[in-house]
């Protein structure tokens, strides 16, 4: 029950006003996907090798578009606020304020011979 309450509180808070934000928020055109390893989701910045780690619950309006399967992806323009500074070779941690131009998709499945 504590975890459910904690998640509800985190989702209701505004990402932009979080005191942990270290720099200005920015928009990323990317692909959001579910991942293991300490983040709620990850966002690949399309056209780069950069991946952002989303470390807190997504806004309800955005979470409703995201699938729960590891093959589900969500393309769009995400307004993110950084919790860490960008460093080469290190995943930057962010929270997501909002998303627009959202399109659902699926990861391609590899074919075994």
N, C-alpha and C positions, 0 to 999 in steps of 0.2 A: 504494500500500500504506500509506503514512503516513496518508492521509486516512481509510482504513478503520479503522486502529488508533486514531486520534484519536477517531473517532465512537464506537467501542466503549468507550473509556475514559470519554467524556462521558456515555454512556447508563448506565454502571454507577455513577456517582456520585449521591449523594442531593441532590436539588434544595434541600431545606430547610436542609441544612448547608453549602451553597455560600457561601464568604466574600463573594461579590459581592452577596448578598441585602441590600437596604437597609432593609427593614421586615418586619412580620409577614406571614406567608402568609395568604391569604384564598380563599374559595370563590366561583367565578363560575359562574352559570348562563348558558351561552352556546353558540355555534355555532363549532366549530373547522373551519378550512378551509386548504387548501394555497395558498401565495402566493409570488410572486417578491419579491425585494427585501431580502435580508439576514436573513430569519427562516425558521425551520423550518416554522412554521405561524402562523396568526393566530386569535385568538378574539374574536368579536363578543359583547359583553355584551348579551344579549337585553334589549330594552326601553330601550336607551340608544343613543347615537351613538359610544360608546367601542369601540375595537379595541385588543387587546393583541397585541404581537409576541412570539412564542415564539422565543427566541434559542439554545436548545440542544436536543439530541436529547430526544425524548419517552421516558418509561419504556416498556419493551418491552410491558408489559400494555396500555398505551394505544395504542401505535403499531400493534399488531396489529388494532385496530378501525378505524383510519383508512385510508381508501382512498388510492391514489396519484394518481388523476386530479384535475384542477383542478375538476371538477364534484362531486367527493365531499365531503360535509360530515359532521361528527360533532357531534351535540347531546349535552349532558350538563352535569354539575356538575363543574367542574375546580378542583382545589386548586392555586393558583398562588402563586409567591413572586416579589416584585418586584425587578428589578435597577435600576429607575429609579423615582423618585417620580412620582406622578400629576400631570400638568400639563395645563391646558386646551389643546386643539388639538394635542397631541403624543402620539404612540403610546407607551404605557408598555411597557417591555420586561420580560418575565417568563420564568421557567422553570415547567414543569408537574410537580408532585409526583405527582398521581394524578387519576383521573377516575372518576365513578360515574354510574349512571342513563344509560348511553350508548345512543344511538340513531343508526344510520347513516341518511344521506339523500343527496339529490342536489340541486344547484342547479337551479332551473328554467331551461330553455333559452329564449332569446328567439326569437320567431317572426318571420321576415323576410316582408314583404309580397310 
